[in-house]
Amino acid sequence: MPTPPDTSSMLSCQPIAFVRSPYARRIDAPHQSTVVAGTETAAAAEATIEFVADFPVAAYRDLAGFERIWLVFAFHRSEGWKAEVRPPRGGGKRSVLATRSPHRPNAIGLSAVELVAVADDQLQVRGIDLLDGTPILDIKPYVPYADAFPGARAGWIDTIDASQGRHSAPGPRKPRQPRARDPKDDLSES
């Protein structure tokens, strides 16, 4: 097995922006930006990508005219990772690199969102699945001829689609409701 190079000086990422999203908790956000069933509004949420102070407008002004953009971000609330995870629709455990779990070897994510507007110091987007405060590491334009492969196979997901129906991904989980109080619990033995 090859020895990995010393990456301590090779990789340095600083956020270029932060997300201002309606989702404060992971349980509120959709699992994918295009799967909004089960969210409070059942509609694609709008958000703002706010660039850090002094980030040059020249770096993003030409995004105007693109319908979609890729957000490269850090899963800033990830708490480590495991080689196998239980995806929401995958039955048993799956290899983490064959899922979109936020708990990854490097807590980096990728999301395609609709670009609504380009303004000074910010972008307006729709179809966000990121939490408020998520650090954005990079932004790239979505280019349909290079980024879309509608006939591509999707491994174990194809098997799930065959049995449950295509695009059967669940919406966000509902918060657990507190157990209803039973008045008998308040009675003490005499």
Salt bridges, closest charged atoms under 4 A:
ASP28 OD1 - ARG25 NH2 2.95
GLU46 OE2 - ARG126 NH2 2.84
GLU50 OE1 - ARG20 NE 3.32
ASP62 OD1 - ARG61 NE 4.00
GLU114 OE2 - ARG126 NH1 2.87
ASP132 OD1 - ARG20 NH1 3.83
ASP161 OD1 - ARG89 NH2 2.44
ASP185 OD2 - ARG179 NH2 3.44
ASP186 OD2 - ARG181 NH2 2.56
